[in-house]
């Protein structure tokens, strides 16, 4: 099976090369191959030039957005061009560990799941601020209340899907509401979400973290909107 790893990036020059090195080196379940799909979402800090260098090495399949369209728009673009049997979402920073790929992908490869979320709260989230922890708890509680999702981490970036299923989901997200939208629409179709524990090392705004409080409110509204 081929695994397409979609990496939406926006102004991640400081960590971009290191993330790619970790993604390339990450082991996959036996019999799996790897495709890396990077969507440059209008970067202005040198990330675009770094991606061009990587493409010349023939390693990365990439696409440039002329302007910053948002993480959701970048993920949707990646879904369209991915050629793998499985799609896995990877952030462009170092909060998540690609060493967890095998654990995330294994239930799909075995045929035990169509969707797997890597849960930070089944593992040990390092350095997560209390307000971020609270926001994650609220979003997870809401997803479980409205959709009987039965999950512990709705907002995790590490999500893996069987490609044929994900392409059936009519996504319209543009920003950080990809997570609540895909969760809501999967559960409305009755799709079970499998979870595995992952490692997590939080970063702050001064280190380039881009999500803000308003994005949390938008995510909460997204969960409510698709229920109503």
C-alpha positions in Angstrom: 0.0 0.0 0.0 1.2 3.5 -0.7 0.9 6.1 2.1 0.5 9.8 1.0 1.8 12.1 3.8 0.2 15.5 3.3 2.2 18.4 4.9 0.5 21.8 4.7 3.2 24.5 5.5 3.0 28.2 6.0 6.2 30.1 7.1 7.9 27.0 8.6 11.4 27.7 7.3 13.0 27.2 10.7 11.7 23.6 11.0 10.9 22.6 7.4 14.0 20.7 6.6 14.1 18.9 9.9 10.4 17.8 9.5 11.1 16.4 6.1 14.1 14.5 7.3 12.0 12.9 10.1 9.2 12.1 7.6 11.6 10.5 5.2 13.2 8.4 7.9 9.9 7.4 9.6 9.3 3.6 9.4 6.0 2.4 7.9 4.2 -0.9 8.4 5.6 -3.7 6.3 4.7 -3.6 2.7 4.0 0.2 2.6 5.7 2.8 0.5 5.7 6.5 1.1 4.7 9.6 -0.9 5.3 13.1 0.5 2.9 15.8 -0.6 3.8 19.3 0.6 1.4 22.2 0.0 3.1 25.6 0.5 0.3 27.8 1.6 1.6 31.2 0.5 4.8 31.2 2.6 6.9 34.4 2.7 9.8 33.4 4.9 12.0 31.2 2.6 9.9 28.0 2.9 9.0 28.3 -0.8 12.7 28.3 -1.8 13.4 25.4 0.6 10.6 23.4 -1.0 12.0 24.1 -4.5 15.3 22.7 -3.4 13.7 19.6 -2.1 11.7 19.1 -5.3 14.9 19.3 -7.3 16.1 16.3 -5.3 13.0 14.4 -6.6 11.7 13.6 -3.2 8.8 15.9 -2.6 5.6 16.4 -4.6 4.6 20.0 -3.9 2.1 22.7 -4.8 2.4 26.4 -4.2 -0.5 28.7 -3.2 0.2 32.3 -4.3 -1.5 33.6 -1.1 -2.2 32.1 2.3 -5.5 30.3 1.8 -5.5 28.5 5.2 -4.6 25.0 6.5 -7.9 23.5 5.5 -7.6 24.7 1.9 -4.0 23.3 1.8 -5.1 19.9 3.0 -7.9 19.8 0.5 -5.4 20.6 -2.3 -3.2 17.8 -1.0 -6.1 15.3 -1.0 -6.7 16.0 -4.6 -3.2 15.3 -5.8 -2.3 12.4 -3.4 -1.9 9.1 -5.2 -1.7 6.8 -2.1 -4.1 4.3 -0.8 -3.9 5.9 2.7 -3.6 9.7 3.5 -1.9 10.8 6.7 -1.8 14.5 7.8 1.5 15.9 9.1 2.0 19.4 10.4 5.0 21.4 9.2 6.5 21.8 12.7 8.0 19.6 15.3 5.1 19.1 17.7 4.3 15.6 16.4 6.7 12.7 16.0 6.8 10.9 12.6 8.1 7.9 14.6 4.5 7.3 15.4 3.5 6.6 11.8 3.6 2.8 12.0 1.3 2.8 15.0 -1.2 5.1 13.4 -1.2 3.3 10.0 -1.2 -0.3 11.2 -5.0 -0.5 12.0 -5.8 0.6 8.4 -3.2 -1.6 6.8 -4.5 -4.6 8.8 -8.1 -3.8 7.6 -9.3 -3.1 11.2 -10.1 0.6 10.6 -10.7 3.1 7.9 -9.8 6.2 10.0 -7.3 6.5 12.8 -6.6 9.5 15.0 -3.4 9.8 17.0 -4.4 10.8 20.5 -2.1 13.0 22.5 -4.2 12.3 25.6 -3.8 8.6 25.4 0.0 9.4 25.4 1.8 12.1 27.3 1.4 15.6 25.9 4.5 17.6 26.9 4.4 21.3 27.4 0.7 21.8 26.5 -0.6 25.1 28.1 -3.7 24.7 30.3 -5.8 26.8 28.0 -4.9 24.7 25.0 -5.6 21.5 27.1 -9.0 23.0 28.1 -9.9 23.9 24.5 -9.0 20.4 23.4 -11.2 18.9 26.1 -14.1 21.1 25.2 -13.9 20.2 21.5 -13.6 16.5 22.3 -16.5 16.6 24.7 -18.6 18.3 22.1 -17.7 15.8 19.3 -18.6 13.0 21.7 -21.8 14.6 22.8 -23.1 15.5 19.3 -21.7 12.6 17.3 -21.1 9.8 19.7 -17.5 9.9 18.4 -16.1 8.0 21.4 -12.7 9.7 21.0 -10.2 11.4 23.4 -8.6 13.9 21.0 -10.7 15.6 18.4 -8.2 18.3 17.4 -5.1 16.1 16.9 -3.2 16.9 13.7 -2.3 13.2 13.3 -5.2 11.8 11.3 -5.0 8.9 8.8 -7.7 7.9 6.4 -8.3 5.3 3.7 -8.1 7.6 0.6 -11.2 6.3 -1.1 -13.3 7.1 2.0 -11.8 10.6 2.5 -12.5 11.6 -1.1 -16.2 10.8 -0.5 -16.3 13.5 2.2 -17.4 16.9 0.7 -15.0 19.1 2.6 -15.3 22.9 2.4 -12.9 24.0 5.2 -10.4 26.7 4.6 -8.6 27.3 7.9 -8.2 25.2 11.1 -11.7 23.8 10.9 -10.6 20.8 8.9 -10.5 18.7 12.1 -14.1 19.3 13.3 -15.5 19.2 9.8 -14.0 15.8 8.9 -14.9 14.4 12.3 -18.5 15.6 12.1 -19.0 14.3 8.5 -17.3 11.0 9.2 -19.5 10.3 12.2 -22.7 11.4 10.3 -21.8 8.6 7.9 -21.5 6.2 10.8 -17.7 5.8 10.3 -15.9 4.6 13.5 -12.8 6.6 14.4 -10.0 4.4 15.8 -7.5 6.0 18.2 -3.9 5.1 19.1 -1.6 6.9 21.6 1.1 9.3 20.1 3.8 11.5 21.5 3.5 15.3 21.5 5.8 18.2 22.3 3.9 21.5 22.3 5.3 24.7 20.9 4.3 28.3 21.7 3.3 31.3 19.6 6.9 32.7 19.8 8.0 29.4 18.2 5.6 29.9 15.3 2.4 28.3 16.5 -0.4 29.9 14.4 -3.7 28.7 15.9 -5.4 31.3 18.1 -8.4 31.4 20.4 -10.7 32.5 17.6 -9.9 29.2 15.8 -11.1 27.3 18.8 -14.4 29.1 18.7 -14.7 28.4 15.0 -14.0 24.7 15.5 -16.7 24.5 18.2 -19.2 26.3 15.9 -18.2 23.9 13.1 -19.1 20.9 15.2 -22.4 22.4 16.2 -23.2 23.6 12.6 -22.9 20.1 11.0 -25.0 18.6 13.7 -27.8 21.1 13.2 
